[in-house]
């Protein structure tokens, strides 16, 4: 939440890039799951999957419900107005110099 709220601070640029990479990784994984489900649907149709699973229905469910970094996605949806953010103590440490 801190990194997202104070994302314009120069010192927080690299942690923000790490978070963006994590989100991109998860997005790629979701896309893989969706494509895998379509491939399975093409090959075996709507029959029972391996191991007795529900097949394509199960794969579709996993693409939508299972997230690895659920909290990271949740924080990205929160918006705190700048006026409501607490003032940083020792803001120079973060590379933030208030405009005069």
C-alpha positions in Angstrom: 0.0 0.0 0.0 2.9 2.3 0.9 4.6 1.8 -2.4 1.4 2.2 -4.4 0.5 5.4 -2.5 3.9 7.1 -2.8 4.8 5.7 -6.2 6.2 9.0 -7.4 9.0 8.9 -5.0 12.3 8.1 -6.8 13.5 5.6 -4.1 10.3 3.6 -4.6 10.8 3.2 -8.4 12.6 -0.1 -8.2 10.1 -1.8 -5.7 7.3 -0.6 -8.0 9.0 -2.3 -11.0 9.3 -5.6 -9.0 5.5 -5.4 -8.2 4.7 -4.7 -11.8 6.8 -7.7 -12.8 4.9 -9.9 -10.3 1.6 -8.7 -11.7 2.8 -9.4 -15.3 3.9 -12.9 -14.3 0.5 -13.7 -12.8 -1.2 -12.3 -15.8 0.9 -14.5 -18.1 0.0 -17.5 -15.9 -3.7 -16.7 -16.1 -3.4 -16.4 -19.9 -1.6 -19.8 -20.0 -4.4 -21.4 -18.0 -7.1 -20.0 -20.3 -5.2 -21.2 -23.4 -4.6 -24.6 -21.9 -8.3 -24.9 -21.2 -9.1 -24.1 -24.8 -6.5 -26.6 -26.1 -8.0 -29.3 -23.8 -11.5 -28.4 -25.1 -10.3 -28.9 -28.7 -8.6 -32.2 -28.0 -11.0 -34.0 -25.6 -14.1 -31.8 -25.7 -16.2 -31.7 -22.6 -15.4 -35.2 -21.4 -14.0 -36.0 -18.0 -10.5 -34.9 -17.6 -7.4 -36.9 -16.4 -7.6 -38.1 -12.9 -11.4 -37.9 -12.9 -11.5 -34.1 -12.9 -14.4 -32.2 -14.5 -12.1 -31.5 -17.4 -12.6 -28.1 -19.2 -15.0 -26.9 -16.6 -12.4 -27.4 -13.9 -9.7 -25.7 -16.0 -12.0 -22.7 -16.6 -12.6 -22.4 -12.9 -8.9 -22.5 -12.1 -8.2 -19.7 -14.6 -10.7 -17.4 -12.9 -10.5 -18.3 -9.2 -6.9 -19.3 -8.4 -4.5 -16.4 -8.0 -1.0 -16.6 -6.6 -0.6 -12.9 -5.6 -4.2 -12.0 -4.7 -3.1 -9.3 -2.3 -0.9 -7.5 -4.8 -3.9 -7.3 -7.2 -6.2 -6.1 -4.4 -3.8 -3.3 -3.4 -3.6 -2.0 -7.0 -7.4 -1.4 -6.9 -7.2 0.9 -3.9 -7.0 4.6 -4.5 -6.2 6.9 -1.6 -6.6 10.6 -2.5 -3.3 12.5 -2.2 -4.8 14.9 0.3 -5.6 12.0 2.6 -2.0 10.5 2.6 -0.1 11.0 5.8 2.9 13.3 5.5 6.2 11.5 5.4 8.6 12.2 8.2 12.2 12.6 6.9 10.9 12.8 3.3 14.4 13.7 2.0 15.4 10.1 2.8 13.0 8.9 0.1 14.3 11.3 -2.4 11.3 13.5 -2.1 11.8 17.2 -1.9 8.7 19.3 -1.4 8.1 22.0 -4.0 8.5 25.5 -2.6 
